[in-house]
């Protein structure tokens, strides 16, 4: 079960970061064309697809990370990066989901 959760954790992380990188590149390329109907339509669709990929992926990362932490125990014999992710990883994920959801909804309203 640990191996499956580790696989889901890494897969979710790749999906989440891939979606973030994809929307970043797309929006940077569309930046000058925004205001035209075609560019606005593409940007709106991109934001919706991003929400469908990134938010479930980030929740998958959070849940599988909690499971992995519980299976590994809460001892102090772990590397520093793992201790930091135990304490701050969940907060970072939750803040990122809230931040991207709010910005995505605001951007979609402005594009419409």
C-alpha positions as CSV (number, residue, x, y, z in Angstrom):
1,X,0.0,0.0,0.0
2,X,2.9,2.3,0.7
3,X,4.2,1.9,-2.8
4,X,0.8,2.7,-4.3
5,X,0.5,5.8,-2.2
6,X,4.0,6.9,-3.2
7,X,3.1,6.4,-6.8
8,X,-0.1,8.4,-6.4
9,X,1.7,11.1,-4.6
10,X,4.3,11.5,-7.3
11,X,1.7,11.2,-10.1
12,X,-0.5,13.8,-8.5
13,X,2.5,16.1,-8.0
14,X,3.4,15.8,-11.7
15,X,-0.1,16.5,-12.7
16,X,-0.4,19.5,-10.4
17,X,2.9,21.1,-11.4
18,X,2.4,20.2,-15.1
19,X,-1.0,22.0,-15.1
20,X,0.5,25.0,-13.3
21,X,3.3,25.1,-15.9
22,X,0.9,24.6,-18.8
23,X,-1.4,27.4,-17.7
24,X,1.6,29.7,-17.1
25,X,3.0,29.2,-20.5
26,X,-0.4,29.5,-22.2
27,X,-1.4,32.7,-20.4
28,X,2.0,34.2,-21.1
29,X,1.6,33.4,-24.8
30,X,-2.0,34.8,-24.9
31,X,-1.1,37.9,-22.9
32,X,-0.9,40.2,-25.9
33,X,-3.9,38.8,-27.7
34,X,-6.4,38.9,-24.7
35,X,-9.4,41.1,-25.6
36,X,-10.1,39.3,-28.8
37,X,-13.0,36.8,-28.8
38,X,-10.9,33.9,-29.8
39,X,-8.1,34.5,-27.3
40,X,-10.7,35.1,-24.5
41,X,-12.4,31.8,-25.4
42,X,-9.2,29.9,-25.4
43,X,-8.1,31.5,-22.1
44,X,-11.4,30.6,-20.5
45,X,-11.2,27.0,-21.7
46,X,-7.6,26.8,-20.5
47,X,-8.6,27.9,-17.0
48,X,-11.5,25.4,-16.8
49,X,-9.2,22.5,-17.9
50,X,-6.6,23.7,-15.4
51,X,-9.1,23.5,-12.6
52,X,-10.2,20.0,-13.6
53,X,-6.6,18.8,-13.6
54,X,-4.8,20.8,-11.0
55,X,-7.3,20.8,-8.1
56,X,-7.9,17.0,-8.0
57,X,-4.2,16.4,-8.4
58,X,-3.3,18.7,-5.5
59,X,-5.9,17.0,-3.3
60,X,-4.4,13.6,-4.3
61,X,-1.0,14.9,-3.3
62,X,-2.3,16.1,0.0
63,X,-4.2,12.9,0.9
64,X,-1.4,10.6,-0.2
65,X,1.1,12.7,1.6
66,X,-0.8,12.5,4.9
67,X,-1.0,8.7,4.5
68,X,2.7,8.5,3.8
69,X,3.5,10.6,6.8
70,X,1.4,8.5,9.0
71,X,3.0,5.3,7.7
72,X,6.5,6.6,8.2
73,X,5.8,7.8,11.7
74,X,6.4,11.2,13.2
75,X,9.9,10.6,14.5
76,X,12.8,13.0,14.2
77,X,15.1,10.7,12.2
78,X,14.0,12.1,8.9
79,X,15.8,14.3,6.4
80,X,15.2,18.1,6.7
81,X,13.3,18.4,3.5
82,X,10.8,15.7,4.7
83,X,10.3,17.4,8.0
84,X,9.6,20.7,6.2
85,X,7.1,19.0,3.9
86,X,5.4,17.4,6.8
87,X,4.9,20.7,8.5
88,X,4.3,23.0,5.6
89,X,3.4,20.9,2.6
90,X,-0.3,20.7,3.4
91,X,-0.5,24.4,4.1
92,X,1.2,25.2,0.8
93,X,-1.2,22.9,-1.1
94,X,-4.3,24.3,0.5
95,X,-3.2,27.9,0.0
96,X,-2.3,27.2,-3.7
97,X,-5.7,25.6,-4.3
98,X,-7.6,28.5,-2.8
99,X,-5.4,31.1,-4.5
100,X,-5.7,29.5,-8.0
101,X,-9.4,28.9,-7.6
102,X,-10.0,32.5,-6.7
103,X,-7.8,33.9,-9.4
104,X,-9.3,31.5,-12.0
105,X,-12.8,32.5,-11.2
106,X,-11.9,36.2,-11.3
107,X,-10.1,35.7,-14.6
108,X,-13.0,33.8,-16.1
109,X,-15.5,36.6,-15.1
110,X,-13.2,39.2,-16.6
111,X,-12.9,37.2,-19.9
112,X,-16.7,36.9,-20.2
